[in-house]
C-alpha cells in the first residue's frame, strides 16, 4: 500500500502477535509523526532484550540471570508450585498478590493439531523438581481452553502416582459478567466450583 521502507516497517510490526494491519500502520505513523519518539532507545532496548534475557534454569520464567527473581526470593514457599503455560501467566498471577509459592512454566500446552505433545513441554523438568519431596501441592493453572484442559488432565494423571496434592484453578463467571452472555462450559464450571457462603 505504501512505498518502500514505510511498508516494510508496517509489515514487520504486523508480524507481531496481536498486531493487525491497522495497528501496525498506526504504530508506524506514530513513530514517523512524533519527533520526540526515541527510535534509538527502542532499538537499543530490543537488542538488549535479545542479548540479556533468558529463561530461568529452574522454572522457565523470563530472567536476566540464571534464576528468575521469584526462584531467588527466599520468602517464597517452596511447598507450592503453580504450573502455567507461559511466562505471561506468571505475571498475571503475581498481579493478584495471592500466591506466594513458586512457579513452573511449561512453555505451551498440549495441542495435537499444532503438533505439540507432552515431550515438547517442560514436563520432565517439572517431574525432576517434584522428585525431592519438598513440594506438597501442585496447582494447575493452565488456560481454561481445550489445550489447557488437555494439559491439566495429562499432568493430573501423571502426578497421581506421587504423594502430592494436585489442584486446579477454579473457573467460572467473571466479575461484572451477565449470566445471559456466559457460554455453557463457563456456566457449568461456575456451578461445579460454587462454594457455601
Beta strands, then each sheet from edge to edge (+ up, - down):
strand 1: 54-55
strand 2: 62-63
strand 3: 77-84
strand 4: 101-105
strand 5: 137-140
strand 6: 165-168
sheet 1: 1+ 2-
sheet 2: 4+ 3+ 5+ 6+
end
